[in-house]
Amino acid sequence: MPRLSLEELEAIITSRYKQAGVKVDHEAVFLMTYLARGLPYYAHLCGRYAGLVAVRNNRKRVRVQDVIDGFGEALSEVDQSITEAYLSAVVSQRGEETLYEPVLLACALADTDKLGQFQQAAVAKPLARLVNRTPPYTAATFAFHMNEFCDEKRGNILDRDGPARNIRYRFADALMQPYVIITALKENRLSIETLKKFIPRRQLGFDDV
């Protein structure tokens, strides 16, 4: 099913805050709607725990930092199967440093269509921003990892469809995409400053975060 727009997700969050007598900074609500990736479940989840953080700090206005501070509790509510599938996809059997984690994060940050599908070429740009390397990794470098993500040994975390010249990928469970991004933010593997680079400039209001 098509995902909700940023405007629709913003309406969900702001309407709930209004009912609770809580206000929210524009930058904070934009961050929550962007991270939800079109899924109302994550809009509710981030909104709830960001609001709780603000209230615990004796404020009735939600700020960007409240959203960030609420990630830990928000992720603890996600179904355990999502956490297990994520770890199955990125953890190396031998514990050595691998590209699985950054490649999966790049997949989560890649430009998608309304159905959440993306092409392999769309992963190259986010990966280059996540991994500071000269020369940057090419599609041929991480093609192996993306194929692994479509295999049972990596939990089939990605689905693959289409002819050889136009293969499109998507997360097998739509809830996984936001989980990957929020987990990276929570663990400081992705900063807000880096995240901003993936947001189209036409989406106003986030530049001041």
C-alpha positions in Angstrom: 0.0 0.0 0.0 1.2 3.6 -0.7 2.7 5.3 2.3 1.4 8.4 4.0 2.8 11.8 3.0 4.8 14.0 5.4 1.7 16.2 5.7 -0.6 13.3 6.7 1.9 12.1 9.3 2.3 15.6 10.7 -1.4 15.9 11.1 -1.4 12.6 13.1 1.2 13.9 15.5 0.0 17.5 15.9 -3.6 16.4 16.4 -2.6 14.1 19.3 -0.4 16.7 20.9 -3.2 19.2 20.7 -5.6 16.8 22.5 -2.9 16.5 25.2 -2.3 20.2 25.5 1.3 19.8 24.2 2.9 22.0 21.5 5.7 20.9 19.2 8.5 22.7 17.4 8.3 22.6 13.6 11.8 21.0 13.4 10.8 18.3 15.9 7.6 17.3 14.1 9.4 17.3 10.8 12.1 14.9 12.2 9.4 12.5 13.4 7.5 12.5 10.2 10.6 12.1 8.1 11.9 9.2 10.2 8.5 7.4 10.0 9.1 6.9 6.3 5.4 7.1 5.5 4.3 4.6 8.3 1.8 5.9 10.9 3.1 3.4 13.4 6.4 5.1 13.8 4.8 8.6 13.8 2.7 7.5 16.8 5.7 5.8 18.4 8.2 8.7 18.1 5.5 11.2 19.0 4.5 9.4 22.1 8.0 9.1 23.6 9.2 12.5 22.5 6.1 13.9 24.3 6.9 11.9 27.4 10.5 13.2 27.5 9.2 16.8 27.3 6.7 16.3 30.1 9.3 14.6 32.3 11.3 17.8 31.9 8.4 19.9 32.9 7.8 21.3 29.4 4.7 21.3 27.3 6.6 21.9 24.1 8.4 19.1 22.3 11.9 19.8 20.9 14.2 18.0 18.5 16.3 16.7 21.5 13.2 15.2 23.0 12.7 13.2 19.9 16.3 12.0 20.0 16.1 11.2 23.7 12.9 9.2 23.2 14.5 6.8 20.7 15.6 4.2 23.3 12.1 3.8 24.7 10.5 3.9 21.3 12.7 1.1 19.9 12.0 -1.0 23.0 8.3 -1.1 21.9 9.0 -2.4 18.4 8.3 -6.1 18.0 11.2 -8.3 19.1 11.1 -10.0 15.7 12.3 -6.7 14.0 15.2 -6.5 16.4 16.2 -10.1 15.8 15.9 -9.8 12.0 18.1 -6.6 12.1 20.8 -8.3 14.1 20.6 -11.4 11.9 21.2 -9.2 8.8 24.1 -7.1 10.1 26.1 -9.1 12.7 29.1 -11.0 11.3 29.5 -14.6 12.3 33.1 -13.9 13.2 32.6 -10.5 14.7 34.9 -8.7 12.3 34.3 -5.3 10.8 32.0 -5.6 7.8 30.0 -3.4 5.4 26.7 -5.0 6.3 25.6 -2.4 8.8 26.4 0.7 6.7 25.0 -0.9 3.5 21.7 -1.7 5.2 21.6 1.9 6.6 22.3 3.2 3.1 19.4 1.1 1.8 17.1 2.6 4.4 18.2 6.1 3.4 18.0 5.5 -0.3 15.4 7.4 -2.4 12.3 5.2 -2.8 9.0 5.3 -4.8 5.6 5.4 -3.1 5.7 1.7 -2.5 9.1 1.9 -0.7 11.0 0.4 -3.5 14.5 1.5 -4.5 17.2 0.5 -7.0 20.8 -0.6 -6.2 22.2 2.6 -7.8 20.2 4.7 -5.2 22.3 3.1 -2.4 25.6 4.3 -3.7 25.2 8.0 -2.7 24.0 7.4 0.9 26.8 4.9 1.4 29.4 7.3 0.2 28.2 9.8 2.8 28.1 7.3 5.5 31.5 5.7 4.9 34.3 8.3 4.4 36.4 6.5 1.8 38.4 7.5 -1.3 37.5 6.3 -3.8 33.9 5.7 -2.7 32.4 2.3 -2.8 30.8 1.4 -6.2 27.6 -0.6 -6.8 29.8 -3.5 -7.6 31.4 -3.4 -4.2 28.1 -3.7 -2.2 26.1 -5.8 -4.7 27.3 -8.8 -2.8 25.9 -7.4 0.5 22.5 -6.6 -1.1 22.3 -10.1 -2.5 23.1 -11.5 0.9 20.2 -9.4 2.4 17.9 -11.2 0.0 19.1 -14.6 1.2 17.8 -16.7 4.0 21.2 -16.6 5.9 20.7 -12.9 6.3 17.1 -13.3 7.2 15.7 -12.2 3.8 15.6 -8.7 5.1 15.2 -7.3 1.6 12.9 -8.5 -1.2 14.1 -8.3 -4.8 11.9 -8.0 -7.9 12.0 -7.1 -11.6 14.1 -8.0 -14.6 17.9 -8.1 -14.4 18.3 -4.6 -15.9 15.7 -3.0 -13.6 15.9 -4.8 -10.3 14.1 -3.1 -7.5 14.5 -3.8 -3.8 12.4 -3.1 -0.8 12.4 -4.0 2.9 10.5 -7.3 3.4 9.0 -5.8 6.5 8.1 -2.1 6.0 8.7 -1.6 9.8 12.4 -2.4 9.3 13.3 0.7 7.3 12.6 3.3 10.0 14.0 0.9 12.6 17.4 0.8 10.8 17.6 4.6 10.7 16.4 5.3 14.3 18.8 2.6 15.6 21.7 4.3 13.8 20.8 7.7 15.3 20.4 6.2 18.8 23.8 4.5 18.6 25.5 7.6 17.2 26.4 5.9 14.0 24.3 8.5 12.2 24.2 12.2 13.2 21.5 14.7 12.7 23.9 16.7 10.6 24.5 13.7 8.3 20.8 12.9 8.2 20.0 16.4 7.0 22.0 15.7 3.8 19.5 13.1 2.8 16.5 15.4 3.0 15.5 17.3 -0.2 16.1 21.0 0.2 12.5 21.7 -0.9 11.3 20.2 2.4 11.6 23.3 4.4 11.9 23.7 8.1 14.7 21.2 8.9 17.6 23.4 8.1 17.7 25.0 11.5 17.9 21.8 13.5 
